Amino acid sequence: MKIGNKSFDTAEHTYIMGILNVTPDSFSDGGKWNTPDEALGRAEQMVKDGADIVDIGGESTRPGHEQITEEEEIQRVVPVIEAVKARIDVPVSVDTYKSRVAEAALKAGADLINDIWGLKYDSRMAALIAETGAACCLMHNKEKAEYEEFYQDMLRETEACVKIAREAGIPDNKIILDPGIGFGKTYEMNLETLHYMERFHTFGYPMLLGTSRKSVIGLTLNLPADQREEGTLVTTVMAVMKKYAFVRVHDIKANKRAIQMAEAILRTGTEESFSR
């Protein structure tokens, strides 16, 4: 697929979407990159370390977050998008579920809209993405972790997001799906989603995994957010093994190395050569 002016071989490689939060209250890096200069410096380092896409977020979506106005979110992300696009040749994603913010971000040069509500929150979002030709990432999410049959319900709900996209005219080669680790799921459901994440390939779209420093890792290892790198790396290697096209992470260099090592192992040798 093509995002911005870059082509991605989503069938053969796992790419890195680097997280750049320009928020005061994100769960692990809030307040670090709040000015355009700080954010630009961070984006430059991320790309140097191996990020393929920079994902800019202006509102924390951690559990219990406080929603901000569209105007405030626009004021946070637009100057950063403009600065990054002016200085770095890298596709820019914007983490928003509000069409007004998305519209301002796309006008500023963003290439992809990363919607944590999978086009279900704002009825204008799908048409906007279709009209502008942007790519989109549609995440599974719901307000409460209540299901009749967890995995089947999750797949059906994801299918509904895809239907919204296609009916609005978003082409298949502009759609990425995300199973939504940490959103609308209990701890046990998050682990189950990771265990069976290859089931999302049934839709035929590139998949993105976003687990970086999340509570499912913290609860499993009993570690605070700033000590969850190893747990994140395990999920990144699993994403490579299960043919996910993207991972969304904070620690770029370590995850890049993990992907390189996992891919080298997977592409080396055959069953026939081993049997000899």
N, C-alpha and C positions, 0 to 999 in steps of 0.2 A: 504494500500500500504506500501511498505518498502522503506525507504530512509536511505542509509547507513546500519547500523546494527539495526535500530529502526523500529518497526512496528507502523503504524498509522491507527486507526479506523476512516476512513474519513466519514463514514456514521453516526456516533453517537457522534462525538465530534469536537469542533473547537480548533485547535492548534495554537500556536503563533510562527511566524517567526520573530525573532528579527532583527532589522536593525543595521548593524555595518558598517558605512561608513568610509573608510580610505582614505578620500579625503580632500583637502583644501577648496572645494567650494560647497559642498552639501548645499541645501537650508536651512536646519534647524540645522545641526550639523557638518558642514564642519570644519575640522581642530582640532576636539576634540580628535580623536583617531588615529593619524597619525603614531605613532611608533608601532612596534610589541608589546612592553611591555604595552603601553597604550591600544592597541586594545585587547590584551589578558585579561587585567584587566577588561575591559568593558564586554567582552564576558563572563567571569566568573560571573560577577554581573548579567548579563542578564539571564543566566541559573539559578542562585540562585533565581531570581525573577519570574521564570516560563517560560522562553523561551524554546521551543521544538526544534527549528532549529535556527542557527545563519546564517544570510544572509550577506555576506561580499561584499562590493562594492568598486571598485577602481577608478571609473569614475562617476562623477556627471551626472545624466540624467535629471536634472531639465530643465524647458523650457529655451532655450537660452544658454545651457551649451556649453562649448568648448571641443571638442573631443580631447583626448590625444592619444599618440601612444600606440601600443600594448605592446611595451617593457616597457614603464612607468607603464602601468596598471598591467602588470605581476610583476614588481618590488614592486608595492604597495601591491598586494593581496597575493602573494605566501608566503612570510615570516609570514604573519598573519594566513593564513590557516594552515601552518605547526605548528605554535605555539599553535593554538587552538586545533588542532587534537592531539597534543602531551600531552596536559594538561587536556582536557575536553572531556568526552564521550558524544558528541552531534553531530548530523548531521550538516554538513556545506554546505550551499548554496553559490554560487557565482553569483553575479548580473553582467552578461556580455552578449553581443551579438556578440562577436568576437571569432572565433573558436580557434585561437592561444592562447588567454587568457584562454579560457575554457580548452584547452588541458593541459596547464601548471597548472591550478588550480586543475584539476582532478588528475594529477600526484602527486600533493602536498597533496592530500587526500580529496578533495571536493567530495560531494555526490550528489549534485543537481546543475543544471545550470538554472538560472533564467534569461530568455531571453526576454527583453522588446520588441523585434521585432518578437517574435513568430517564430523563425527559418527562417524568410524572409530576414534578412540582409546579412547573411553569408551563402553561399551555402554549406559549409563544416560542419556547426554546427550539422545538424540533423544526418549525418552519424557518426560523432564523438561520439555523445551521445549514439547512437545505439551500436556502437562498444564497448564502455566502460561499458555499462549497467547502466549508471547514470540515475537518475530521472531528469525531466525537468519541468519547469513552463513556459507556453507559454502565453504571454500577447498580448491582442489586442492593436494595435497601427497603426497609419498612419501619414504621414507627414503633412497633412492639414485636418482640421475638415470639410471636404466636403463629403456629402452623398446625395443620392437620397431619400432613406428611411432609416433614421438613424439606428433604431434597427435591421431591417432586413439586412441591409448592414453590420452592425457590426457582426451579427451572421454568415453571409456568409464568411466574412473575417476571423473570428475565425475558421470556418470549414476548410478553406484553410490551416491554420496553422496545424490543426490536420491531414490533408491529407499529408502534408510534413512529419510529424513525423511518421505516420504509413507506408508510402511508403519507408522511410529510415530504417524501422525495429524496431522503438522504440515501445515496448509493451505498451498496454493500461494501465497496472498497474504501469507505470512509468511516466504518463502524468498528470499534473495539469494545469488548465486553469485560466486565470486572465482577467477580463473584461477591465482592463487598465484605471482606474480612473486617470484623469489628463493627458492622452496621446491621442493626435489626437481628442480632443473633446472640445467643448465650455463649459462654466460654466453650461448652461442649459442642455447640453447633459450629463454632469457628474451627475447632479441631476437625470435625467431620467434613466441613467444606474443604479444608486443606487435604484431608486424606483422599477425597474423591474428586478433586478439582478437575481432573481430566474429563469428567462428565459434561462440562460446559462446551467441550469441542463439538457436541452434537449440533450446535448452531452454525458451525462453519466459519466463525469470525475469529480474528486474532484475539487472544486473551491477555489481560493484564492482571498481575497479582500485586496487591498493596498490603503488606504486613509490617512494614518497617517500624520497629520499636513499639508495636501495638500491644494492647493489654493481654491478648492471648499468649504472647511471648512472656510478658511480665508475670502473669499468673502461673504459667508453667514453670518458669525458672526462679520465681520469687525475686525479681530484680526490678529496680526503678528504670524509667525510660532511657536514661543515659547509659545503661549497661546492657542493652539488649541487642548489641551488634551480632554476637555469635548466633543467637536464636534467629535473627533476621537472615543471616547467611544460609542457615539450614533451609529456610523456606525458599530462598532464591535458588539454591541448587535443586530443590524439588520442582520449582517452576521450570527450570531448564529441562529436567528429566521428563516433565509432563507437557513439554512443547508449548509453554506459554511464551508469547512474543515480547512481553514487556514486564519489567518489575519496577515498581515505584518505591524509591528508597531515599534515605537521608545520606548514608555513608557510601559515597560513590566508589571510591577506589577499592575498598574491600569487596564490595559486591561485583565490581568489574572483574576482579581477579578470580572470584568464585565462579563466575559465569565462564570465564576463559578455561579454567581447569575442568569444570564439568563438561563443557562442550568438547574439549580435547579428548577426554575419556570416551565420550559417547560416539565420537566419529572415528575412533581408532579400532581396527580389527573387525572381524566377522565371526560368526558362529563356526563357519567352516575352518577358518584359520586356527581357531582355538582348539578344535577337535583334533587337529594334526599334532 
